[in-house]
């Protein structure tokens, strides 16, 4: 799952940062600064996803399964009146949702998908 991938990358980055030396060129320091900015953004996104998954899964999502192509998600909700997705950019990586049961309501999208 995407959150587990982030945790794995963070762990690898921490190990790498602990082993590098201080003898860097100025250009390397600039690249490293850009890298740290990306790392901070990744940490923020991982924290958001952890909060979203733990809070939403227990309240609304019965189960969520990601297909092998990592572009399709399958989920089933407990509360069919609940908003399904938070307003976040990570969800854009999935091209479509294969939804099982009930009626799916997506925020900012008036299309309602009926039960198959």
NORFEN-V224513 format. One record per residue. N is the residue number from 0. RES is the residue in one small letter. D_CENTER is the distance of its C-alpha to the mean C-alpha in Angstrom with 2 decimals. Layout:
{{N,RES,D_CENTER} {N,RES,D_CENTER}}
This chain:
{{0,x,8.29} {1,x,5.34} {2,x,5.71} {3,x,9.33} {4,x,9.41} {5,x,8.57} {6,x,11.21} {7,x,13.54} {8,x,13.49} {9,x,14.13} {10,x,16.93} {11,x,18.44} {12,x,18.46} {13,x,20.16} {14,x,22.70} {15,x,23.40} {16,x,23.90} {17,x,26.32} {18,x,28.43} {19,x,28.95} {20,x,32.25} {21,x,33.20} {22,x,35.40} {23,x,33.34} {24,x,34.50} {25,x,33.62} {26,x,31.57} {27,x,29.51} {28,x,29.00} {29,x,27.68} {30,x,25.19} {31,x,24.23} {32,x,23.80} {33,x,21.45} {34,x,19.53} {35,x,19.38} {36,x,18.08} {37,x,15.17} {38,x,14.71} {39,x,14.86} {40,x,12.23} {41,x,9.88} {42,x,11.12} {43,x,10.64} {44,x,6.95} {45,x,6.86} {46,x,9.48} {47,x,8.04} {48,x,5.26} {49,x,8.41} {50,x,10.57} {51,x,9.01} {52,x,8.97} {53,x,12.36} {54,x,13.94} {55,x,13.05} {56,x,13.47} {57,x,16.84} {58,x,18.00} {59,x,17.04} {60,x,15.20} {61,x,17.74} {62,x,15.58} {63,x,12.60} {64,x,13.18} {65,x,11.61} {66,x,14.59} {67,x,15.69} {68,x,15.27} {69,x,11.44} {70,x,12.17} {71,x,13.25} {72,x,11.94} {73,x,14.69} {74,x,14.76} {75,x,17.70} {76,x,18.15} {77,x,20.77} {78,x,21.43} {79,x,21.78} {80,x,22.55} {81,x,19.26} {82,x,16.88} {83,x,14.11} {84,x,11.25} {85,x,10.84} {86,x,11.65} {87,x,8.58} {88,x,8.36} {89,x,4.97} {90,x,6.58} {91,x,9.54} {92,x,8.99} {93,x,10.33} {94,x,14.01} {95,x,15.09} {96,x,14.89} {97,x,17.68} {98,x,18.53} {99,x,21.05} {100,x,23.47} {101,x,24.25} {102,x,23.41} {103,x,19.99} {104,x,19.81} {105,x,17.19} {106,x,17.48} {107,x,19.30} {108,x,20.28} {109,x,23.61} {110,x,23.35} {111,x,23.67} {112,x,23.17} {113,x,25.86} {114,x,25.86} {115,x,26.64}}
